[in-house]
């Protein structure tokens, strides 16, 4: 499958679209990198169990994103429209 998205029409992934998708947080990074800003609804429930998104957010901050959480959304901005880059080491998460 090839998807071509020459132009973004929105930098927001609203609750109605992502509420059933636990992986909705994975939309935040690519949209932020491409558009310099992104607003994504916090993910919905998960049948597998609790899977926090804090590691994703810490990684985005490590590469230069500025994050704000309000009204059930994560808003990310890249200062100057670009991420600076950086390093982040994900910790090993022990099974529950």
mmCIF file as gemmi writes it, N, C-alpha and C atoms, coordinates in Angstrom:
data_model
loop_
_atom_site.group_PDB
_atom_site.id
_atom_site.type_symbol
_atom_site.label_atom_id
_atom_site.label_alt_id
_atom_site.label_comp_id
_atom_site.label_asym_id
_atom_site.label_entity_id
_atom_site.label_seq_id
_atom_site.pdbx_PDB_ins_code
_atom_site.Cartn_x
_atom_site.Cartn_y
_atom_site.Cartn_z
_atom_site.occupancy
_atom_site.B_iso_or_equiv
_atom_site.pdbx_formal_charge
_atom_site.auth_seq_id
_atom_site.auth_asym_id
_atom_site.pdbx_PDB_model_num
ATOM 1 N N . UNK Axp A 1 ? 0.834 -1.144 0 1 0 ? 1 A 1
ATOM 2 C CA . UNK Axp A 1 ? 0 0 0 1 0 ? 1 A 1
ATOM 3 C C . UNK Axp A 1 ? 0.894 1.227 0 1 0 ? 1 A 1
ATOM 4 N N . UNK Axp A 2 ? 0.55 2.201 -0.794 1 0 ? 2 A 1
ATOM 5 C CA . UNK Axp A 2 ? 1.235 3.477 -0.803 1 0 ? 2 A 1
ATOM 6 C C . UNK Axp A 2 ? 0.22 4.557 -0.477 1 0 ? 2 A 1
ATOM 7 N N . UNK Axp A 3 ? 0.557 5.355 0.509 1 0 ? 3 A 1
ATOM 8 C CA . UNK Axp A 3 ? -0.308 6.469 0.875 1 0 ? 3 A 1
ATOM 9 C C . UNK Axp A 3 ? 0.463 7.745 0.595 1 0 ? 3 A 1
ATOM 10 N N . UNK Axp A 4 ? -0.137 8.61 -0.159 1 0 ? 4 A 1
ATOM 11 C CA . UNK Axp A 4 ? 0.493 9.889 -0.461 1 0 ? 4 A 1
ATOM 12 C C . UNK Axp A 4 ? -0.276 10.989 0.27 1 0 ? 4 A 1
ATOM 13 N N . UNK Axp A 5 ? 0.457 11.749 1.038 1 0 ? 5 A 1
ATOM 14 C CA . UNK Axp A 5 ? -0.155 12.853 1.776 1 0 ? 5 A 1
ATOM 15 C C . UNK Axp A 5 ? 0.691 14.088 1.52 1 0 ? 5 A 1
ATOM 16 N N . UNK Axp A 6 ? 0.525 14.652 0.347 1 0 ? 6 A 1
ATOM 17 C CA . UNK Axp A 6 ? 1.313 15.807 -0.045 1 0 ? 6 A 1
ATOM 18 C C . UNK Axp A 6 ? 1.101 17.003 0.858 1 0 ? 6 A 1
ATOM 19 N N . UNK Axp A 7 ? -0.1 17.149 1.371 1 0 ? 7 A 1
ATOM 20 C CA . UNK Axp A 7 ? -0.397 18.265 2.251 1 0 ? 7 A 1
ATOM 21 C C . UNK Axp A 7 ? -1.228 17.765 3.423 1 0 ? 7 A 1
ATOM 22 N N . UNK Axp A 8 ? -0.886 18.236 4.605 1 0 ? 8 A 1
ATOM 23 C CA . UNK Axp A 8 ? -1.708 17.94 5.771 1 0 ? 8 A 1
ATOM 24 C C . UNK Axp A 8 ? -2.841 18.945 5.826 1 0 ? 8 A 1
ATOM 25 N N . UNK Axp A 9 ? -4.029 18.459 6.105 1 0 ? 9 A 1
ATOM 26 C CA . UNK Axp A 9 ? -5.158 19.367 6.239 1 0 ? 9 A 1
ATOM 27 C C . UNK Axp A 9 ? -5.433 19.702 7.699 1 0 ? 9 A 1
ATOM 28 N N . UNK Axp A 10 ? -4.837 18.933 8.615 1 0 ? 10 A 1
ATOM 29 C CA . UNK Axp A 10 ? -5.021 19.176 10.036 1 0 ? 10 A 1
ATOM 30 C C . UNK Axp A 10 ? -3.847 18.58 10.794 1 0 ? 10 A 1
ATOM 31 N N . UNK Axp A 11 ? -3.499 19.183 11.905 1 0 ? 11 A 1
ATOM 32 C CA . UNK Axp A 11 ? -2.452 18.632 12.769 1 0 ? 11 A 1
ATOM 33 C C . UNK Axp A 11 ? -3.059 18.084 14.048 1 0 ? 11 A 1
ATOM 34 N N . UNK Axp A 12 ? -4.353 17.854 14.04 1 0 ? 12 A 1
ATOM 35 C CA . UNK Axp A 12 ? -5.057 17.333 15.209 1 0 ? 12 A 1
ATOM 36 C C . UNK Axp A 12 ? -5.66 15.974 14.932 1 0 ? 12 A 1
ATOM 37 N N . UNK Axp A 13 ? -5.507 15.072 15.89 1 0 ? 13 A 1
ATOM 38 C CA . UNK Axp A 13 ? -6.177 13.775 15.86 1 0 ? 13 A 1
ATOM 39 C C . UNK Axp A 13 ? -7.212 13.81 16.987 1 0 ? 13 A 1
ATOM 40 N N . UNK Axp A 14 ? -8.479 14.13 16.658 1 0 ? 14 A 1
ATOM 41 C CA . UNK Axp A 14 ? -9.49 14.331 17.685 1 0 ? 14 A 1
ATOM 42 C C . UNK Axp A 14 ? -9.95 13.029 18.347 1 0 ? 14 A 1
ATOM 43 N N . UNK Axp A 15 ? -10.558 13.18 19.498 1 0 ? 15 A 1
ATOM 44 C CA . UNK Axp A 15 ? -11.025 12.058 20.303 1 0 ? 15 A 1
ATOM 45 C C . UNK Axp A 15 ? -11.913 11.11 19.515 1 0 ? 15 A 1
ATOM 46 N N . UNK Axp A 16 ? -12.825 11.619 18.724 1 0 ? 16 A 1
ATOM 47 C CA . UNK Axp A 16 ? -13.748 10.756 17.978 1 0 ? 16 A 1
ATOM 48 C C . UNK Axp A 16 ? -13.029 9.765 17.079 1 0 ? 16 A 1
ATOM 49 N N . UNK Axp A 17 ? -11.875 10.15 16.573 1 0 ? 17 A 1
ATOM 50 C CA . UNK Axp A 17 ? -11.124 9.269 15.683 1 0 ? 17 A 1
ATOM 51 C C . UNK Axp A 17 ? -10.241 8.3 16.455 1 0 ? 17 A 1
ATOM 52 N N . UNK Axp A 18 ? -9.587 8.763 17.503 1 0 ? 18 A 1
ATOM 53 C CA . UNK Axp A 18 ? -8.574 7.938 18.164 1 0 ? 18 A 1
ATOM 54 C C . UNK Axp A 18 ? -9.054 7.23 19.42 1 0 ? 18 A 1
ATOM 55 N N . UNK Axp A 19 ? -10.285 7.43 19.836 1 0 ? 19 A 1
ATOM 56 C CA . UNK Axp A 19 ? -10.738 6.879 21.107 1 0 ? 19 A 1
ATOM 57 C C . UNK Axp A 19 ? -10.683 5.361 21.178 1 0 ? 19 A 1
ATOM 58 N N . UNK Axp A 20 ? -10.737 4.688 20.051 1 0 ? 20 A 1
ATOM 59 C CA . UNK Axp A 20 ? -10.707 3.232 20.031 1 0 ? 20 A 1
ATOM 60 C C . UNK Axp A 20 ? -9.323 2.681 19.695 1 0 ? 20 A 1
ATOM 61 N N . UNK Axp A 21 ? -8.383 3.567 19.462 1 0 ? 21 A 1
ATOM 62 C CA . UNK Axp A 21 ? -7.048 3.166 19.033 1 0 ? 21 A 1
ATOM 63 C C . UNK Axp A 21 ? -6.033 3.423 20.132 1 0 ? 21 A 1
ATOM 64 N N . UNK Axp A 22 ? -5.54 2.413 20.784 1 0 ? 22 A 1
ATOM 65 C CA . UNK Axp A 22 ? -4.533 2.616 21.818 1 0 ? 22 A 1
ATOM 66 C C . UNK Axp A 22 ? -3.266 3.216 21.217 1 0 ? 22 A 1
ATOM 67 N N . UNK Axp A 23 ? -2.984 2.915 19.983 1 0 ? 23 A 1
ATOM 68 C CA . UNK Axp A 23 ? -1.755 3.378 19.334 1 0 ? 23 A 1
ATOM 69 C C . UNK Axp A 23 ? -1.86 4.817 18.841 1 0 ? 23 A 1
ATOM 70 N N . UNK Axp A 24 ? -2.898 5.522 19.221 1 0 ? 24 A 1
ATOM 71 C CA . UNK Axp A 24 ? -3.079 6.887 18.731 1 0 ? 24 A 1
ATOM 72 C C . UNK Axp A 24 ? -1.919 7.8 19.097 1 0 ? 24 A 1
ATOM 73 N N . UNK Axp A 25 ? -1.239 7.531 20.189 1 0 ? 25 A 1
ATOM 74 C CA . UNK Axp A 25 ? -0.111 8.372 20.597 1 0 ? 25 A 1
ATOM 75 C C . UNK Axp A 25 ? 1.009 8.307 19.557 1 0 ? 25 A 1
ATOM 76 N N . UNK Axp A 26 ? 1.055 7.241 18.773 1 0 ? 26 A 1
ATOM 77 C CA . UNK Axp A 26 ? 2.088 7.095 17.751 1 0 ? 26 A 1
ATOM 78 C C . UNK Axp A 26 ? 1.891 8.054 16.579 1 0 ? 26 A 1
ATOM 79 N N . UNK Axp A 27 ? 0.765 8.721 16.506 1 0 ? 27 A 1
ATOM 80 C CA . UNK Axp A 27 ? 0.515 9.727 15.479 1 0 ? 27 A 1
ATOM 81 C C . UNK Axp A 27 ? 1.229 11.034 15.829 1 0 ? 27 A 1
ATOM 82 N N . UNK Axp A 28 ? 1.441 11.26 17.113 1 0 ? 28 A 1
ATOM 83 C CA . UNK Axp A 28 ? 1.976 12.534 17.59 1 0 ? 28 A 1
ATOM 84 C C . UNK Axp A 28 ? 3.349 12.86 16.995 1 0 ? 28 A 1
ATOM 85 N N . UNK Axp A 29 ? 4.295 11.96 17.061 1 0 ? 29 A 1
ATOM 86 C CA . UNK Axp A 29 ? 5.655 12.212 16.593 1 0 ? 29 A 1
ATOM 87 C C . UNK Axp A 29 ? 5.756 12.541 15.112 1 0 ? 29 A 1
ATOM 88 N N . UNK Axp A 30 ? 5.19 11.724 14.234 1 0 ? 30 A 1
ATOM 89 C CA . UNK Axp A 30 ? 5.291 12.01 12.804 1 0 ? 30 A 1
ATOM 90 C C . UNK Axp A 30 ? 4.625 13.324 12.386 1 0 ? 30 A 1
ATOM 91 N N . UNK Axp A 31 ? 3.464 13.619 12.957 1 0 ? 31 A 1
ATOM 92 C CA . UNK Axp A 31 ? 2.792 14.874 12.608 1 0 ? 31 A 1
ATOM 93 C C . UNK Axp A 31 ? 3.603 16.059 13.137 1 0 ? 31 A 1
ATOM 94 N N . UNK Axp A 32 ? 4.126 15.932 14.34 1 0 ? 32 A 1
ATOM 95 C CA . UNK Axp A 32 ? 4.961 16.987 14.913 1 0 ? 32 A 1
ATOM 96 C C . UNK Axp A 32 ? 6.191 17.233 14.055 1 0 ? 32 A 1
ATOM 97 N N . UNK Axp A 33 ? 6.862 16.17 13.64 1 0 ? 33 A 1
ATOM 98 C CA . UNK Axp A 33 ? 8.072 16.31 12.828 1 0 ? 33 A 1
ATOM 99 C C . UNK Axp A 33 ? 7.77 16.951 11.479 1 0 ? 33 A 1
ATOM 100 N N . UNK Axp A 34 ? 6.634 16.633 10.924 1 0 ? 34 A 1
ATOM 101 C CA . UNK Axp A 34 ? 6.289 17.157 9.596 1 0 ? 34 A 1
ATOM 102 C C . UNK Axp A 34 ? 5.751 18.581 9.635 1 0 ? 34 A 1
ATOM 103 N N . UNK Axp A 35 ? 4.902 18.873 10.629 1 0 ? 35 A 1
ATOM 104 C CA . UNK Axp A 35 ? 4.208 20.16 10.632 1 0 ? 35 A 1
ATOM 105 C C . UNK Axp A 35 ? 4.724 21.141 11.687 1 0 ? 35 A 1
ATOM 106 N N . UNK Axp A 36 ? 5.546 20.661 12.61 1 0 ? 36 A 1
ATOM 107 C CA . UNK Axp A 36 ? 6.044 21.541 13.657 1 0 ? 36 A 1
ATOM 108 C C . UNK Axp A 36 ? 5.108 21.674 14.845 1 0 ? 36 A 1
ATOM 109 N N . UNK Axp A 37 ? 3.932 21.068 14.729 1 0 ? 37 A 1
ATOM 110 C CA . UNK Axp A 37 ? 2.971 21.047 15.832 1 0 ? 37 A 1
ATOM 111 C C . UNK Axp A 37 ? 2.015 19.882 15.635 1 0 ? 37 A 1
ATOM 112 N N . UNK Axp A 38 ? 1.459 19.414 16.732 1 0 ? 38 A 1
ATOM 113 C CA . UNK Axp A 38 ? 0.48 18.324 16.672 1 0 ? 38 A 1
ATOM 114 C C . UNK Axp A 38 ? -0.35 18.351 17.939 1 0 ? 38 A 1
ATOM 115 N N . UNK Axp A 39 ? -1.599 17.959 17.811 1 0 ? 39 A 1
ATOM 116 C CA . UNK Axp A 39 ? -2.498 17.858 18.96 1 0 ? 39 A 1
ATOM 117 C C . UNK Axp A 39 ? -3.242 16.541 18.822 1 0 ? 39 A 1
ATOM 118 N N . UNK Axp A 40 ? -3.052 15.67 19.808 1 0 ? 40 A 1
ATOM 119 C CA . UNK Axp A 40 ? -3.624 14.328 19.733 1 0 ? 40 A 1
ATOM 120 C C . UNK Axp A 40 ? -4.372 14.033 21.027 1 0 ? 40 A 1
ATOM 121 N N . UNK Axp A 41 ? -5.563 13.496 20.878 1 0 ? 41 A 1
ATOM 122 C CA . UNK Axp A 41 ? -6.348 13.091 22.037 1 0 ? 41 A 1
ATOM 123 C C . UNK Axp A 41 ? -5.621 11.973 22.769 1 0 ? 41 A 1
ATOM 124 N N . UNK Axp A 42 ? -5.708 11.989 24.092 1 0 ? 42 A 1
ATOM 125 C CA . UNK Axp A 42 ? -5.117 10.909 24.86 1 0 ? 42 A 1
ATOM 126 C C . UNK Axp A 42 ? -5.796 9.607 24.474 1 0 ? 42 A 1
ATOM 127 N N . UNK Axp A 43 ? -5.043 8.501 24.456 1 0 ? 43 A 1
ATOM 128 C CA . UNK Axp A 43 ? -5.6 7.23 23.994 1 0 ? 43 A 1
ATOM 129 C C . UNK Axp A 43 ? -6.718 6.718 24.892 1 0 ? 43 A 1
ATOM 130 N N . UNK Axp A 44 ? -7.563 5.901 24.28 1 0 ? 44 A 1
ATOM 131 C CA . UNK Axp A 44 ? -8.676 5.29 25.013 1 0 ? 44 A 1
ATOM 132 C C . UNK Axp A 44 ? -8.215 4.096 25.831 1 0 ? 44 A 1
ATOM 133 N N . UNK Axp A 45 ? -9.174 3.369 26.339 1 0 ? 45 A 1
ATOM 134 C CA . UNK Axp A 45 ? -8.886 2.207 27.171 1 0 ? 45 A 1
ATOM 135 C C . UNK Axp A 45 ? -8.227 1.088 26.391 1 0 ? 45 A 1
ATOM 136 N N . UNK Axp A 46 ? -7.679 0.147 27.113 1 0 ? 46 A 1
ATOM 137 C CA . UNK Axp A 46 ? -6.972 -0.958 26.479 1 0 ? 46 A 1
ATOM 138 C C . UNK Axp A 46 ? -7.379 -2.266 27.129 1 0 ? 46 A 1
ATOM 139 N N . UNK Axp A 47 ? -7.802 -3.233 26.325 1 0 ? 47 A 1
ATOM 140 C CA . UNK Axp A 47 ? -8.214 -4.53 26.846 1 0 ? 47 A 1
ATOM 141 C C . UNK Axp A 47 ? -7.035 -5.314 27.419 1 0 ? 47 A 1
ATOM 142 N N . UNK Axp A 48 ? -5.823 -4.998 26.975 1 0 ? 48 A 1
ATOM 143 C CA . UNK Axp A 48 ? -4.632 -5.703 27.45 1 0 ? 48 A 1
ATOM 144 C C . UNK Axp A 48 ? -4.277 -5.262 28.865 1 0 ? 48 A 1
ATOM 145 N N . UNK Axp A 49 ? -4.555 -4.021 29.195 1 0 ? 49 A 1
ATOM 146 C CA . UNK Axp A 49 ? -4.222 -3.501 30.519 1 0 ? 49 A 1
ATOM 147 C C . UNK Axp A 49 ? -3.613 -2.125 30.418 1 0 ? 49 A 1
ATOM 148 N N . UNK Axp A 50 ? -3.086 -1.653 31.519 1 0 ? 50 A 1
ATOM 149 C CA . UNK Axp A 50 ? -2.521 -0.314 31.596 1 0 ? 50 A 1
ATOM 150 C C . UNK Axp A 50 ? -1.22 -0.23 30.801 1 0 ? 50 A 1
ATOM 151 N N . UNK Axp A 51 ? -1.153 0.697 29.878 1 0 ? 51 A 1
ATOM 152 C CA . UNK Axp A 51 ? 0.072 0.948 29.107 1 0 ? 51 A 1
ATOM 153 C C . UNK Axp A 51 ? 0.255 2.444 28.994 1 0 ? 51 A 1
ATOM 154 N N . UNK Axp A 52 ? 0.944 3.039 29.969 1 0 ? 52 A 1
ATOM 155 C CA . UNK Axp A 52 ? 1.09 4.488 29.973 1 0 ? 52 A 1
ATOM 156 C C . UNK Axp A 52 ? 1.88 5.006 28.772 1 0 ? 52 A 1
ATOM 157 N N . UNK Axp A 53 ? 1.677 6.288 28.465 1 0 ? 53 A 1
ATOM 158 C CA . UNK Axp A 53 ? 2.339 6.906 27.315 1 0 ? 53 A 1
ATOM 159 C C . UNK Axp A 53 ? 3.518 7.77 27.72 1 0 ? 53 A 1
ATOM 160 N N . UNK Axp A 54 ? 3.851 7.788 29.006 1 0 ? 54 A 1
ATOM 161 C CA . UNK Axp A 54 ? 4.89 8.694 29.489 1 0 ? 54 A 1
ATOM 162 C C . UNK Axp A 54 ? 6.235 8.477 28.813 1 0 ? 54 A 1
ATOM 163 N N . UNK Axp A 55 ? 6.57 7.253 28.448 1 0 ? 55 A 1
ATOM 164 C CA . UNK Axp A 55 ? 7.853 7.002 27.782 1 0 ? 55 A 1
ATOM 165 C C . UNK Axp A 55 ? 7.898 7.668 26.407 1 0 ? 55 A 1
ATOM 166 N N . UNK Axp A 56 ? 6.787 7.647 25.695 1 0 ? 56 A 1
ATOM 167 C CA . UNK Axp A 56 ? 6.712 8.314 24.392 1 0 ? 56 A 1
ATOM 168 C C . UNK Axp A 56 ? 6.913 9.822 24.559 1 0 ? 56 A 1
ATOM 169 N N . UNK Axp A 57 ? 6.26 10.366 25.561 1 0 ? 57 A 1
ATOM 170 C CA . UNK Axp A 57 ? 6.355 11.804 25.789 1 0 ? 57 A 1
ATOM 171 C C . UNK Axp A 57 ? 7.767 12.216 26.2 1 0 ? 57 A 1
ATOM 172 N N . UNK Axp A 58 ? 8.415 11.422 27.048 1 0 ? 58 A 1
ATOM 173 C CA . UNK Axp A 58 ? 9.787 11.72 27.458 1 0 ? 58 A 1
ATOM 174 C C . UNK Axp A 58 ? 10.732 11.671 26.263 1 0 ? 58 A 1
ATOM 175 N N . UNK Axp A 59 ? 10.522 10.726 25.368 1 0 ? 59 A 1
ATOM 176 C CA . UNK Axp A 59 ? 11.361 10.627 24.169 1 0 ? 59 A 1
ATOM 177 C C . UNK Axp A 59 ? 11.17 11.845 23.267 1 0 ? 59 A 1
ATOM 178 N N . UNK Axp A 60 ? 9.934 12.291 23.103 1 0 ? 60 A 1
ATOM 179 C CA . UNK Axp A 60 ? 9.675 13.483 22.287 1 0 ? 60 A 1
ATOM 180 C C . UNK Axp A 60 ? 10.329 14.714 22.903 1 0 ? 60 A 1
ATOM 181 N N . UNK Axp A 61 ? 10.265 14.84 24.224 1 0 ? 61 A 1
ATOM 182 C CA . UNK Axp A 61 ? 10.931 15.968 24.884 1 0 ? 61 A 1
ATOM 183 C C . UNK Axp A 61 ? 12.449 15.906 24.685 1 0 ? 61 A 1
ATOM 184 N N . UNK Axp A 62 ? 12.992 14.694 24.682 1 0 ? 62 A 1
ATOM 185 C CA . UNK Axp A 62 ? 14.445 14.529 24.51 1 0 ? 62 A 1
ATOM 186 C C . UNK Axp A 62 ? 14.913 14.994 23.135 1 0 ? 62 A 1
ATOM 187 N N . UNK Axp A 63 ? 14.025 14.989 22.148 1 0 ? 63 A 1
ATOM 188 C CA . UNK Axp A 63 ? 14.433 15.439 20.811 1 0 ? 63 A 1
ATOM 189 C C . UNK Axp A 63 ? 13.968 16.868 20.513 1 0 ? 63 A 1
ATOM 190 N N . UNK Axp A 64 ? 13.512 17.553 21.567 1 0 ? 64 A 1
ATOM 191 C CA . UNK Axp A 64 ? 13.225 18.974 21.424 1 0 ? 64 A 1
ATOM 192 C C . UNK Axp A 64 ? 11.78 19.402 21.443 1 0 ? 64 A 1
ATOM 193 N N . UNK Axp A 65 ? 10.843 18.478 21.602 1 0 ? 65 A 1
ATOM 194 C CA . UNK Axp A 65 ? 9.429 18.849 21.614 1 0 ? 65 A 1
ATOM 195 C C . UNK Axp A 65 ? 9.059 19.524 22.923 1 0 ? 65 A 1
ATOM 196 N N . UNK Axp A 66 ? 8.188 20.493 22.826 1 0 ? 66 A 1
ATOM 197 C CA . UNK Axp A 66 ? 7.585 21.108 23.999 1 0 ? 66 A 1
ATOM 198 C C . UNK Axp A 66 ? 6.172 20.568 24.103 1 0 ? 66 A 1
ATOM 199 N N . UNK Axp A 67 ? 5.816 20.032 25.264 1 0 ? 67 A 1
ATOM 200 C CA . UNK Axp A 67 ? 4.534 19.35 25.438 1 0 ? 67 A 1
ATOM 201 C C . UNK Axp A 67 ? 3.657 20.072 26.437 1 0 ? 67 A 1
ATOM 202 N N . UNK Axp A 68 ? 2.363 20.015 26.159 1 0 ? 68 A 1
ATOM 203 C CA . UNK Axp A 68 ? 1.356 20.578 27.053 1 0 ? 68 A 1
ATOM 204 C C . UNK Axp A 68 ? 0.182 19.606 27.066 1 0 ? 68 A 1
ATOM 205 N N . UNK Axp A 69 ? -0.295 19.275 28.243 1 0 ? 69 A 1
ATOM 206 C CA . UNK Axp A 69 ? -1.46 18.393 28.347 1 0 ? 69 A 1
ATOM 207 C C . UNK Axp A 69 ? -2.61 19.188 28.935 1 0 ? 69 A 1
ATOM 208 N N . UNK Axp A 70 ? -3.727 19.201 28.208 1 0 ? 70 A 1
ATOM 209 C CA . UNK Axp A 70 ? -4.907 19.93 28.674 1 0 ? 70 A 1
ATOM 210 C C . UNK Axp A 70 ? -6.152 19.373 28.013 1 0 ? 70 A 1
ATOM 211 N N . UNK Axp A 71 ? -7.213 19.288 28.779 1 0 ? 71 A 1
ATOM 212 C CA . UNK Axp A 71 ? -8.537 18.889 28.276 1 0 ? 71 A 1
ATOM 213 C C . UNK Axp A 71 ? -8.507 17.56 27.523 1 0 ? 71 A 1
ATOM 214 N N . UNK Axp A 72 ? -7.705 16.606 27.993 1 0 ? 72 A 1
ATOM 215 C CA . UNK Axp A 72 ? -7.667 15.286 27.372 1 0 ? 72 A 1
ATOM 216 C C . UNK Axp A 72 ? -6.835 15.193 26.104 1 0 ? 72 A 1
ATOM 217 N N . UNK Axp A 73 ? -6.011 16.192 25.842 1 0 ? 73 A 1
ATOM 218 C CA . UNK Axp A 73 ? -5.178 16.215 24.641 1 0 ? 73 A 1
ATOM 219 C C . UNK Axp A 73 ? -3.72 16.444 25.011 1 0 ? 73 A 1
ATOM 220 N N . UNK Axp A 74 ? -2.838 15.949 24.174 1 0 ? 74 A 1
ATOM 221 C CA . UNK Axp A 74 ? -1.422 16.28 24.251 1 0 ? 74 A 1
ATOM 222 C C . UNK Axp A 74 ? -1.143 17.214 23.087 1 0 ? 74 A 1
ATOM 223 N N . UNK Axp A 75 ? -0.637 18.389 23.401 1 0 ? 75 A 1
ATOM 224 C CA . UNK Axp A 75 ? -0.251 19.334 22.354 1 0 ? 75 A 1
ATOM 225 C C . UNK Axp A 75 ? 1.267 19.397 22.342 1 0 ? 75 A 1
ATOM 226 N N . UNK Axp A 76 ? 1.845 19.153 21.187 1 0 ? 76 A 1
ATOM 227 C CA . UNK Axp A 76 ? 3.297 19.179 21.041 1 0 ? 76 A 1
ATOM 228 C C . UNK Axp A 76 ? 3.68 20.239 20.025 1 0 ? 76 A 1
ATOM 229 N N . UNK Axp A 77 ? 4.73 20.965 20.347 1 0 ? 77 A 1
ATOM 230 C CA . UNK Axp A 77 ? 5.25 21.948 19.407 1 0 ? 77 A 1
ATOM 231 C C . UNK Axp A 77 ? 6.757 21.782 19.295 1 0 ? 77 A 1
ATOM 232 N N . UNK Axp A 78 ? 7.256 22.11 18.131 1 0 ? 78 A 1
ATOM 233 C CA . UNK Axp A 78 ? 8.695 22.091 17.873 1 0 ? 78 A 1
ATOM 234 C C . UNK Axp A 78 ? 9.136 23.545 17.767 1 0 ? 78 A 1
ATOM 235 N N . UNK Axp A 79 ? 9.951 24.002 18.705 1 0 ? 79 A 1
ATOM 236 C CA . UNK Axp A 79 ? 10.391 25.399 18.651 1 0 ? 79 A 1
ATOM 237 C C . UNK Axp A 79 ? 11.042 25.729 17.305 1 0 ? 79 A 1
ATOM 238 N N . UNK Axp A 80 ? 10.619 26.804 16.706 1 0 ? 80 A 1
ATOM 239 C CA . UNK Axp A 80 ? 11.147 27.176 15.399 1 0 ? 80 A 1
ATOM 240 C C . UNK Axp A 80 ? 10.663 26.27 14.279 1 0 ? 80 A 1
ATOM 241 N N . UNK Axp A 81 ? 9.69 25.405 14.582 1 0 ? 81 A 1
ATOM 242 C CA . UNK Axp A 81 ? 9.133 24.514 13.558 1 0 ? 81 A 1
ATOM 243 C C . UNK Axp A 81 ? 9.915 23.241 13.315 1 0 ? 81 A 1
ATOM 244 N N . UNK Axp A 82 ? 11.032 23.059 14.035 1 0 ? 82 A 1
ATOM 245 C CA . UNK Axp A 82 ? 11.852 21.857 13.818 1 0 ? 82 A 1
ATOM 246 C C . UNK Axp A 82 ? 12.289 21.271 15.152 1 0 ? 82 A 1
ATOM 247 N N . UNK Axp A 83 ? 12.401 19.949 15.172 1 0 ? 83 A 1
ATOM 248 C CA . UNK Axp A 83 ? 12.924 19.264 16.348 1 0 ? 83 A 1
ATOM 249 C C . UNK Axp A 83 ? 14.445 19.302 16.3 1 0 ? 83 A 1
ATOM 250 N N . UNK Axp A 84 ? 15.061 19.414 17.455 1 0 ? 84 A 1
ATOM 251 C CA . UNK Axp A 84 ? 16.519 19.543 17.504 1 0 ? 84 A 1
ATOM 252 C C . UNK Axp A 84 ? 17.249 18.214 17.411 1 0 ? 84 A 1
ATOM 253 N N . UNK Axp A 85 ? 16.575 17.143 17.765 1 0 ? 85 A 1
ATOM 254 C CA . UNK Axp A 85 ? 17.227 15.83 17.793 1 0 ? 85 A 1
ATOM 255 C C . UNK Axp A 85 ? 17.858 15.597 19.151 1 0 ? 85 A 1
ATOM 256 N N . UNK Axp A 86 ? 18.172 14.371 19.433 1 0 ? 86 A 1
ATOM 257 C CA . UNK Axp A 86 ? 18.758 14.037 20.723 1 0 ? 86 A 1
ATOM 258 C C . UNK Axp A 86 ? 18.768 12.542 20.917 1 0 ? 86 A 1
ATOM 259 N N . UNK Axp A 87 ? 19.057 12.14 22.124 1 0 ? 87 A 1
ATOM 260 C CA . UNK Axp A 87 ? 19.098 10.717 22.453 1 0 ? 87 A 1
ATOM 261 C C . UNK Axp A 87 ? 18.137 10.428 23.594 1 0 ? 87 A 1
ATOM 262 N N . UNK Axp A 88 ? 17.543 9.263 23.535 1 0 ? 88 A 1
ATOM 263 C CA . UNK Axp A 88 ? 16.691 8.804 24.62 1 0 ? 88 A 1
ATOM 264 C C . UNK Axp A 88 ? 16.814 7.289 24.688 1 0 ? 88 A 1
ATOM 265 N N . UNK Axp A 89 ? 17.048 6.797 25.856 1 0 ? 89 A 1
ATOM 266 C CA . UNK Axp A 89 ? 17.135 5.349 26.055 1 0 ? 89 A 1
ATOM 267 C C . UNK Axp A 89 ? 15.887 4.902 26.803 1 0 ? 89 A 1
ATOM 268 N N . UNK Axp A 90 ? 15.088 4.095 26.134 1 0 ? 90 A 1
ATOM 269 C CA . UNK Axp A 90 ? 13.886 3.58 26.789 1 0 ? 90 A 1
ATOM 270 C C . UNK Axp A 90 ? 14.298 2.597 27.875 1 0 ? 90 A 1
ATOM 271 N N . UNK Axp A 91 ? 13.743 2.745 29.079 1 0 ? 91 A 1
ATOM 272 C CA . UNK Axp A 91 ? 14.076 1.802 30.135 1 0 ? 91 A 1
ATOM 273 C C . UNK Axp A 91 ? 13.402 0.454 29.872 1 0 ? 91 A 1
ATOM 274 N N . UNK Axp A 92 ? 13.975 -0.576 30.433 1 0 ? 92 A 1
ATOM 275 C CA . UNK Axp A 92 ? 13.363 -1.899 30.342 1 0 ? 92 A 1
ATOM 276 C C . UNK Axp A 92 ? 12.204 -1.935 31.321 1 0 ? 92 A 1
ATOM 277 N N . UNK Axp A 93 ? 11.041 -2.254 30.819 1 0 ? 93 A 1
ATOM 278 C CA . UNK Axp A 93 ? 9.842 -2.305 31.669 1 0 ? 93 A 1
ATOM 279 C C . UNK Axp A 93 ? 9.613 -3.752 32.062 1 0 ? 93 A 1
ATOM 280 N N . UNK Axp A 94 ? 9.601 -3.991 33.368 1 0 ? 94 A 1
ATOM 281 C CA . UNK Axp A 94 ? 9.395 -5.349 33.88 1 0 ? 94 A 1
ATOM 282 C C . UNK Axp A 94 ? 7.942 -5.758 33.691 1 0 ? 94 A 1
ATOM 283 N N . UNK Axp A 95 ? 7.695 -7.024 33.376 1 0 ? 95 A 1
ATOM 284 C CA . UNK Axp A 95 ? 6.318 -7.495 33.238 1 0 ? 95 A 1
ATOM 285 C C . UNK Axp A 95 ? 5.579 -7.399 34.559 1 0 ? 95 A 1
ATOM 286 N N . UNK Axp A 96 ? 4.289 -7.175 34.472 1 0 ? 96 A 1
ATOM 287 C CA . UNK Axp A 96 ? 3.468 -7.025 35.679 1 0 ? 96 A 1
ATOM 288 C C . UNK Axp A 96 ? 3.212 -8.356 36.335 1 0 ? 96 A 1
